[in-house]
Amino acid sequence: MFYREPLEERIANRMATRKPLEEGNTFEHGPAKFVFVSLLVAVVLMHVVGVAIVMAFN
């Protein structure tokens, strides 16, 4: 009743039942893709604003 497989075996079983990733489909989880893209855009915007501030005071 209290027996469970070790964590490594449960992960291996879950990975064995998953379909293989499709070519070019790096993010299969939609929210992860959204977070990644939004962080990338935020970093680019911060760099552009930083360069503009430095150029304005120079």
N, C-alpha and C positions, 0 to 999 in steps of 0.2 A: 504494500500500500504506500509506503514512504520511499520506495526506490525510484530514483531518477537517474538517467544516463548522465555521465560527466558532461560538462559544458562543451568540451572539444568534440565529443561525439554528436551532440545535438547540433552544433554549428556545422559539422561535416555533413550530417544528414540533410540539413536545410540547404546547404550549398549544392548538394547532389541533386536535389529536386528542382533547382532553379534552371531556367533556360539560359543558354549562353547569351552574352551581350552581343547586340547587333553592331555591325561596323559603323562607326561614327556616332553611336549613341552612348556618349560618355556618362551623361547624367540621366539615369532612368527615373529619378525621383524629382518631380517638378519643383517642389519648394527648395530643394538643394540647388537647383539650377538658378532659381530666382535670387536666392541669397548670394550665390557666387557672382552673378552678373551685377547685382546691385552694389556689392562691395567693390567690384572692379570699376564700376562707373564712379562711385564715391571717391576712390583713390585718384582716378584721373582728374576729376573735378577739383579735388584739393590741390593737386599739383599745378593745375592751370591757374587757380586763384592765387596760390603762393607765388608763382612766377609773375603774375600780373601785379601783385603787391610789391614785390621786390623791384620790378621795373618802374613802378610809379614813384618810389622813394629814391630811386637812383639818379 
